[in-house]
Amino acid sequence: MCVVGAGPSGFAAVMRAIDFGKKVALIERSKVGGAGLFNGALSSKTLWELSESYKLTRDTNLGYIVYDSELSFSSVMHQAQRAVVEKHSQLKQQIAYFQKSGQLQFFQGHGQFKSAHEIDITDAEGRTQTIWADNTVMAIGSRPRYLPHIPIDEKIILTSDGVSALTDFPKSIVILGAGVIGCEFATIFSNFGKTKVFLIDKEERILPFEDEDISRAVGANMESNGAVIHHGASLEKMSIVNGQVEYVLNYKDGRREIHTVEKALISVGRVSNSENLNLQAAGVLLNDKGNIDDEHTRTNVPHIYAVGDFTADISLVNVGELEGRHAVERMFGSPKRQLVYENISTIMFLNPEVASVGLNETQARKKKIPYRIAVMHYRYVSRAIAMSKVDGFFKILVTDDDEMKILGMRVMGCHASSTIMAVALMISMDIGIEHLAELIFPHPSIPEGIQECARMLMGNSIVKPEVFNLDVRCYRVDTDGRIENM
């Protein structure tokens, strides 16, 4: 088997093929670990963790006062780089081990098809060699999307790839794109308190794909942290003027504004690295977006598979790894489960973090699925009270029947990510919430809030909705969106 690309999905495919005792060729033109390691999940989330830790030094209402602190941009970036280097070294250690055993050949260079079974590999000096593979996995990854009318130079106007090249906290930055990545970077910069953050949001609220209560709460927290959100604004023009960024906004109410900031960050999605692969030589077809319309990771050519950001599915590290493993299991075995996306767990590193799995209310109503829902605020969870972090809430959606199988969950608050996996497992097992209500959770812990939501839906909760009906509630929604309290 040949794997083109050593990012998360490609690396996962290699390790799964080794489980089957196969001989594997791995081709990587840049760095092992890919964007998910160097300019994506690990690097940015390390910065978020550091920003959250530093933000604690500015909180003065927790029974202690920090009188002085010093913030060094170079030290912060060094800590983030240490995390990347550590993970990178682990990946290289595995590659070296299996190279020595003879199961893996690693090629540094650019891979492209010569025929359906032949791959040309060209190294940095321009030398080319050809290898033969019975099966090929294309894990070519993606890069930030550029907009043709914006002069992105990765110095003044950046994408996420250029953040690591900054030499200091910018005095001000505008972020174009109010999706997950844009909001995460807005959170990071505002947490450090050295940068005035502006966020361009063409909608009336950020994170428009999420339920309104979540996006409104995250937006309000961001603004209380000093960020300015340009709601309902479209970008007319962005340019570099005298070494700074000038941008022009048009609002839905007819207003037009001109702003000047030190830096800009463009976060408007990603595009797959589908160029220069000579796909036509192998007979592989692309859709009009430059992705593969795969059939559970398999392309239109039966022995060629596509995983990760090259497919038209969800672009997440955990999804890419799952697809890489699944592709190999289809090649050499028989997967025990179908590849499904309904129970994918995600985390948004915001203020506070938001974790999700399955459907939210917006999606359920759009699909006209009747559901029951329980909502409980963090202030009724003992662990949140102990931490003085009561900003957040739980939401669990279940089917509107006696089985009450879980449709989805959203949790906004500290340790939100620790609450998800039990619910994700229950969705995949297609079981009802009574199993959740009967578990014995560790006390005190944040996941206890999930259990109370389950108990509310069953009508036997400890925290009673009729007492705290403003932020502890339980109701049902029919196919027409009508609400009935339970």
For each residue, the residues with C-beta under 8 A, 3 or more apart:
1: 13 17 22 23 24 25 133 134 135 136 137 328 331
2: 24 25 26 27 111 119 131 133 135 136 137
3: 6 10 13 14 17 24 25 26 27 136 137 139
4: 10 27 111 119 136 137 138 139 140 277
5: 9 10 27 28 34 138 139 140 141 308
6: 3 10 11 14 26 27 28 31 32 33 34 91 139
7: 10 11 33 34 35 36 37 139 141 308 320
8: 11 12 33 34 36 37 308 317 320 321 324
9: 5 12 13 139 141 307 308 309 320 321 323 324
10: 3 4 5 6 7 13 14 26 28 34 137 139 307 308 324
11: 6 7 8 14 15 32 33 91 321 324
12: 8 9 15 16 320 321 322 324 325
13: 1 3 9 10 16 17 137 139 307 324 325 327 328
14: 3 6 10 11 17 18 24 26 104
15: 11 12 18 19 94
16: 12 13 19 20 324 325 328 329
17: 1 3 13 14 20 22 24 328 331 332
18: 14 15 21 22 24 98 103 104
19: 15 16
20: 16 17 328 332 333
21: 18 103
22: 1 17 18 103 332
23: 1 102 103 104 105
24: 1 2 3 14 17 18 98 103 104 105
25: 1 2 3 104 105 107 119 131 133
26: 2 3 6 10 14 95 104 105 106 107
27: 2 3 4 5 6 107 109 110 111 119 121
28: 5 6 10 31 32 34 106 107 108
29: 108 109 110 111
30: 34
31: 6 28 34 37 38 88
32: 6 11 28 88 91 92 95
33: 6 7 8 11 36 37 38 84 87 88 91
34: 5 6 7 8 10 28 30 31 37 38 40 141
35: 7 38 39 40 141 142 143 161
36: 7 8 33 40 41 42 141 317 320
37: 7 8 31 33 34 40 41 42 43 84 87 88 91
38: 31 33 34 35 42 43 84 88 164
39: 35 43 44 160 161 163 164
40: 34 35 36 37 43 44 160 317
41: 36 37 44 45 317
42: 36 37 38 45 46 83 84 87
43: 37 38 39 40 46 47 80 81 83 84 164
44: 39 40 41 47 48 160 163 181 184 185 188 349
45: 41 42 48 49 349
46: 42 43 49 50 79 80 83 84
47: 43 44 50 51 76 80 163 188
48: 44 45 51 52 184 187 188 191 349
49: 45 46 52 53
50: 46 47 53 54 76 79 80
51: 47 48 54 55 187 188 189 191 192
52: 48 49 55 56 191
53: 49 50 56
54: 50 51 57 58 69 71 191 192 193
55: 51 52 58 59 191 192 193
56: 52 53 59
57: 54 66 69
58: 54 55 66 193
59: 55 56 62
60: 65 66
61: 388
62: 59 388
63:
64:
65: 60
66: 57 58 60 69
67:
68:
69: 54 57 66
70:
71: 54 76 169 192 193 194
72: 75 76
73: 76 77 166 167 168 169 194
74: 77 78 167
75: 72 78 79
76: 47 50 71 72 73 79 80 192
77: 73 74 80 81 164 166
78: 74 75 81 82
79: 46 50 75 76 82 83
80: 43 46 47 50 76 77 83 84 164
81: 43 77 78 84 85 164
82: 78 79 85 86
83: 42 43 46 79 80 86 87
84: 33 37 38 42 43 46 80 81 87 88
85: 81 82 88 89
86: 82 83 89 90
87: 33 37 42 83 84 90 91
88: 31 32 33 37 38 84 85 91 92
89: 85 86 92 93
90: 86 87 93 94
91: 6 11 32 33 37 87 88 94 95
92: 32 88 89 95 96
93: 89 90 96 97
94: 15 90 91 97 98
95: 26 32 91 92 98 99 104 106
96: 92 93 99 100
97: 93 94 100 101
98: 18 24 94 95 101 103 104
99: 95 96 102 104 105 106
100: 96 97
101: 97 98 104
102: 23 99
103: 18 21 22 23 24 98
104: 14 18 23 24 25 26 95 98 99 101
105: 23 24 25 26 99
106: 26 28 95 99
107: 25 26 27 28 111 121 123 129 131
108: 28 29 123 124
109: 27 29 121 122 123 124
110: 27 29 121 122 276
111: 2 4 27 29 107 119 120 121 277
112: 119 120 122 276 277 278 281
113: 116 118 119 120 277 278 279 281 282 284
114: 118 119 120 130 278 281
115: 118 281 282
116: 113 281 282 283 301 303 304
117: 132 133 134 136 303
118: 113 114 115 130 131 132 133
119: 2 4 25 27 111 112 113 114 130 131 133 136
120: 111 112 113 114 128 129 130 278
121: 27 107 109 110 111 128 129 130 131
122: 109 110 112 126 127 128
123: 107 108 109 126 127 128
124: 108 109
125:
126: 122 123
127: 122 123
128: 120 121 122 123
129: 107 120 121
130: 114 118 119 120 121
131: 2 25 107 118 119 121
132: 117 118
133: 1 2 25 117 118 119 136
134: 1 117 303
135: 1 2 303 304 305 331
136: 1 2 3 4 117 119 133 282 303 304 305
137: 1 2 3 4 10 13 305 306 307 324 327 328
138: 4 5 277 284 292 299 304 305 306 307 310
139: 3 4 5 6 7 9 10 13 306 307 308 310 320 324
140: 4 5 272 273 274 277 308 309 310
141: 5 7 9 34 35 36 272 273 308 309 310
142: 35 270 271 272 273 308 309 310 315
143: 35 161 270 271 273
144: 159 160 161 266 267 269 270
145: 266 268 269 270 271
146: 150 152 159 266
147: 150 152 266 268
148:
149: 237 238
150: 146 147 157 176 238 266
151: 157 238 239 240
152: 146 147 157 158 159 266
153: 156 157 240
154: 157 158 159 161 162 165
155: 158 162 165
156: 153 240 243 244 245 262 263 264
157: 150 151 152 153 154 238 240 245 263 264 266
158: 152 154 155 161 162 163 165 166 263 264 265 266
159: 144 146 152 154 162 265 266 267
160: 39 40 44 144 163 181 185 265 267
161: 35 39 143 144 154 158 164
162: 154 155 158 159 165 166
163: 39 44 47 158 160 166 185 265
164: 38 39 43 77 80 81 161
165: 154 155 158 162
166: 73 77 158 162 163 169 170 263
167: 73 74
168: 73
169: 71 73 166 189 192 194 195
170: 166 173 189 195 261 262 263
171: 194 195 196 262
172: 195 196 197 198 261 262 263
173: 170 189 195 196 197 198 261 262 263 264 265
174: 198 199 200 245 247 259 261 263 264 265
175: 178 182 185 186 197 198 199 200 264 265 267
176: 150 182 200 235 238 264 265 266 267 268
177: 181 182 200 266 267 268 269
178: 175 182 183 199 200 201 202 203 206 207 208 229
179: 182 183 207 209 267 269
180: 183 184 207 348
181: 44 160 177 184 185 267
182: 175 176 177 178 179 185 186 199 265 267
183: 178 179 180 186 187 199 206 207 218 222 348 350
184: 44 48 180 181 187 188 348 349 350
185: 44 160 163 175 181 182 188 189 265 267
186: 175 182 183 189 190 197 199 222 227
187: 48 51 183 184 190 191 222 225 349 350 351
188: 44 47 48 51 184 185 191 192
189: 51 169 170 173 185 186 192 194 195 197
190: 186 187 193 195 197 222 225 226 227 351
191: 48 51 52 54 55 187 188 225 351
192: 51 54 55 71 76 169 188 189 195
193: 54 55 58 71 190 226
194: 71 73 169 171 189
195: 169 170 171 172 173 189 190 192
196: 171 172 173 226 228 261
197: 172 173 175 186 189 190 222 226 227 228
198: 172 173 174 175 227 228 229 230 259 261
199: 174 175 178 182 183 186 206 222 227 228 229 230
200: 174 175 176 177 178 230 233 235 247 249
201: 178 204 205 206 229 230 231 232 233
202: 178 232 233 234
203: 178 206 208 231 232
204: 201 231 232
205: 201 208 212 215 216 219 231
206: 178 183 199 201 203 215 218 219 222 229
207: 178 179 180 183 210 214 215 218 348
208: 178 203 205 215
209: 179 362
210: 207 214 215 354 356 360 362 410
211: 214 215 360 361 362 395 410
212: 205 215 216 362
213: 216 217 393 395
214: 207 210 211 217 218 354 360 410 412
215: 205 206 207 208 210 211 212 218 219
216: 205 212 213 219 220
217: 213 214 220 221 391 412
218: 183 206 207 214 215 221 222 350 351 354 412
219: 205 206 215 216 222 223 229
220: 216 217 223 224
221: 217 218 224 225 350 351 352 391
222: 183 186 187 190 197 199 206 218 219 225 227 229 350 351
223: 219 220 226 227 228 229
224: 220 221
225: 187 190 191 221 222 351
226: 190 193 196 197 223
227: 186 190 197 198 199 222 223
228: 196 197 198 199 223
229: 178 198 199 201 206 219 222 223
230: 198 199 200 201 233 249 251 257
231: 201 203 204 205
232: 201 202 203 204 251 252 253
233: 200 201 202 230 249 250 251 257
234: 202 249 250 251
235: 176 200 238 247 248 249
236: 248 249 250 256
237: 149 246 247 248
238: 149 150 151 157 176 235 245 246 247 248 264
239: 151 245 246 247
240: 151 153 156 157 243 244 245 246
241: 244 245 246 260
242:
243: 156 240
244: 156 240 241 260 261 262
245: 156 157 174 238 239 240 241 260 261 262 263 264
246: 237 238 239 240 241 258 259 260
247: 174 200 235 237 238 239 258 259 261 264
248: 235 236 237 238 256 257 258
249: 200 230 233 234 235 236 255 256 257 258 259
250: 233 234 236 255 256
251: 230 232 233 234 254 255 256 257
252: 232
253: 232
254: 251
255: 249 250 251
256: 236 248 249 250 251
257: 230 233 248 249 251
258: 246 247 248 249
259: 174 198 246 247 249
260: 241 244 245 246
261: 170 172 173 174 196 198 244 245 247 264
262: 156 170 171 172 173 244 245
263: 156 157 158 166 170 172 173 174 245
264: 156 157 158 173 174 175 176 238 245 247 261
265: 158 159 160 163 173 174 175 176 182 185
266: 144 145 146 147 150 152 157 158 159 176 177
267: 144 159 160 175 176 177 179 181 182 185
268: 145 147 176 177
269: 144 145 177 179
270: 142 143 144 145 309 315
271: 142 143 145 290
272: 140 141 142 290 291 309 310
273: 140 141 142 143 310
274: 140 277 279 286 290 291 310
275:
276: 110 112
277: 4 111 112 113 138 140 274
278: 112 113 114 120 281 282
279: 113 274 282 283 284 285 286
280: 283 284
281: 112 113 114 115 116 278
282: 113 115 116 136 278 279 301 304
283: 116 279 280 300 301
284: 113 138 279 280 292 299 300 301 304
285: 279 292 293 299 300
286: 274 279 290 291 292
287: 290 291 292 293 312
288:
289: 312
290: 271 272 274 286 287
291: 272 274 286 287 310 311 312
292: 138 284 285 286 287 299 306 310 311 312
293: 285 287 312
294: 297 298 299 305 306 311 312 313
295: 298 299
296: 326 330 338 339
297: 294 305 306 307 311 323 326 327 330 339
298: 294 295 302 304 305 306 327 330
299: 138 284 285 292 294 295 304 305 306
300: 283 284 285
301: 116 282 283 284 304
302: 298
303: 116 117 134 135 136 331
304: 116 135 136 138 282 284 298 299 301
305: 135 136 137 138 294 297 298 299 327 330 331
306: 137 138 139 292 294 297 298 299 310 311
307: 9 10 13 137 138 139 297 310 311 320 323 324 326 327
308: 5 7 8 9 10 139 140 141 142 311 315 319 320 323 324
309: 9 140 141 142 270 272 315 320
310: 138 139 140 141 142 272 273 274 291 292 306 307
311: 291 292 294 297 306 307 308 323
312: 287 289 291 292 293 294
313: 294 319 323 341
314: 319 341 344
315: 142 270 308 309 319 320
316: 319 320 344 346
317: 8 36 40 41 320 321
318: 321 322 344 345
319: 308 313 314 315 316 322 323 341 344
320: 7 8 9 12 36 139 307 308 309 315 316 317 323 324
321: 8 9 11 12 317 318 324 325
322: 12 318 319 325 326 339
323: 9 297 307 308 311 313 319 320 326 327 339
324: 8 9 10 11 12 13 16 137 139 307 308 320 321 327 328
325: 12 13 16 321 322 328 329
326: 296 297 307 322 323 329 330 335 339
327: 13 137 297 298 305 307 323 324 330 331
328: 1 13 16 17 20 137 324 325 331 332
329: 16 325 326 332 333 334 335
330: 296 297 298 305 326 327 333 335
331: 1 17 135 303 305 327 328
332: 17 20 22 328 329
333: 20 329 330
334: 329
335: 326 329 330 338 339
336:
337: 340 428
338: 296 335
339: 296 297 322 323 326 335
340: 337 343 428
341: 313 314 319 344
342: 358 427 428
343: 340 357 358 424 425 427 428
344: 314 316 318 319 341 357 424
345: 318 355 356 357 420 421 424
346: 316 355 356 357
347: 353 354 355 356 416 417 420
348: 180 183 184 207 353 354 355 356
349: 44 45 48 184 187 353
350: 183 184 187 218 221 222 353 354
351: 187 190 191 218 221 222 225
352: 221 389 391 392 412 413 414 416
353: 347 348 349 350 412 413 414 415 416 417
354: 210 214 218 347 348 350 410 411 412 416
355: 345 346 347 348 410 411 416 417 419 420
356: 210 345 346 347 348 360 408 409 410 411 420
357: 343 344 345 346 408 409 420 423 424 427
358: 342 343 397 406 407 408 409 423 424 427
359: 363 364 367 369 397 407 408
360: 210 211 214 356 363 364 395 397 408 410
361: 211 364 365 371 373 395 397 477
362: 209 210 211 212 365 366
363: 359 360 366 367 408
364: 359 360 361 367 369 371 397 407 408 477
365: 361 362 368 369 477 481
366: 362 363
367: 359 363 364
368: 365 479 480
369: 359 364 365 407 479
370: 399 400 476 477 478 479
371: 361 364 397 398 399 400 407 476 477
372: 397 398 399 400 404 457 474 475 476 477 486
373: 361 395 396 397 398 474 475 476 477
374: 394 395 396 453 454 456 457 473 474
375: 393 394 395 453 471 472 473 474
376: 380 381 393 394 449 452 453 456 463 471 472
377: 380 390 392 393 468 471 472
378: 381 384 389 390 391 392 393 394 413 414 446 449
379: 384 385 390 471
380: 376 377 449 452 463 468 472
381: 376 378 384 385 390 444 446 448 449 452
382: 385 386 443 444 448
383: 386 387 415 444 445 446 448
384: 378 379 381 387 389 390 392 413 414 446 449
385: 379 381 382 388 390
386: 382 383 444
387: 383 384 414
388: 61 62 385
389: 352 378 384 392 413 414
390: 377 378 379 381 384 385
391: 217 221 352 378 413 414
392: 352 377 378 384 389 411 412 413 414 416
393: 213 375 376 377 378 411 412 413 471
394: 374 375 376 378 409 410 411 413 419 449 450 452 453
395: 211 213 360 361 373 374 375 409 410 411 453
396: 373 374 406 408 409 423 433 450 453 454 457
397: 358 359 360 361 364 371 372 373 406 407 408 409
398: 371 372 373 404 405 406 407 432 433 457
399: 370 371 372 403 404 405 407
400: 370 371 372 476 477 478
401: 404
402:
403: 399 432
404: 372 398 399 401 432 433 434 457 458
405: 398 399 427 430 431 432 433
406: 358 396 397 398 409 423 426 427 432 433 436
407: 358 359 364 369 371 397 398 399 427
408: 356 357 358 359 360 363 364 396 397 427
409: 356 357 358 394 395 396 397 406 419 420 423 450
410: 210 211 214 354 355 356 360 394 395
411: 354 355 356 392 393 394 395 416 419 420 449 450
412: 214 217 218 352 353 354 392 393 416
413: 352 353 378 384 389 391 392 393 394 416 446
414: 352 353 378 384 387 389 391 392 446
415: 353 383 418 419 446
416: 347 352 353 354 355 392 411 412 413 419 420 446
417: 347 353 355 420
418: 415 445 446 447
419: 355 394 409 411 415 416 422 423 446 447 449 450
420: 345 347 355 356 357 409 411 416 417 423 424
421: 345 424 425
422: 419 425 426 436 439 447 450
423: 357 358 396 406 409 419 420 426 427 436 450
424: 343 344 345 357 358 420 421 427 428
425: 343 421 422 428 429
426: 406 422 423 429 431 433 435 436
427: 342 343 357 358 405 406 407 408 423 424 430
428: 337 340 342 343 424 425
429: 425 426
430: 405 427
431: 405 426 435
432: 398 403 404 405 406 435
433: 396 398 404 405 406 426 436 437 454 457 458
434: 404 437 438 454 458
435: 426 431 432 438 439
436: 406 422 423 426 433 439 450 451 454
437: 433 434 451 454 455 458 460
438: 434 435
439: 422 435 436 451
440:
441: 445 447 448 450 451
442: 445 447
443: 382 448
444: 381 382 383 386 448
445: 383 418 441 442 448
446: 378 381 383 384 413 414 415 416 418 419 449
447: 418 419 422 441 442 450 451
448: 381 382 383 441 443 444 445 451 452
449: 376 378 380 381 384 394 411 419 446 452 453
450: 394 396 409 411 419 422 423 436 441 447 453 454
451: 436 437 439 441 447 448 454 455
452: 376 380 381 394 448 449 455 456 461 462 463
453: 374 375 376 394 395 396 449 450 456 457
454: 374 396 433 434 436 437 450 451 457 458
455: 437 451 452 458 460 461 462
456: 374 376 452 453 459 461 463 465 472 474
457: 372 374 396 398 404 433 453 454 474 486
458: 404 433 434 437 454 455 461
459: 456 486
460: 437 455
461: 452 455 456 458 464 465
462: 452 455
463: 376 380 452 456 467 468 472
464: 461 467 468 472
465: 456 461 468 469 472 473 474
466: 469
467: 463 464 472
468: 377 380 463 464 465 471 472
469: 465 466 472 473
470: 473
471: 375 376 377 379 393 468
472: 375 376 377 380 456 463 464 465 467 468 469
473: 374 375 465 469 470 485
474: 372 373 374 375 456 457 465 485 486
475: 372 373 483 484 485 486
476: 370 371 372 373 400 483 484 486
477: 361 364 365 370 371 372 373 400 481 482 483 484
478: 370 400 481 482 484
479: 368 369 370
480: 368
481: 365 477 478
482: 477 478
483: 475 476 477
484: 475 476 477 478
485: 473 474 475
486: 372 457 459 474 475 476
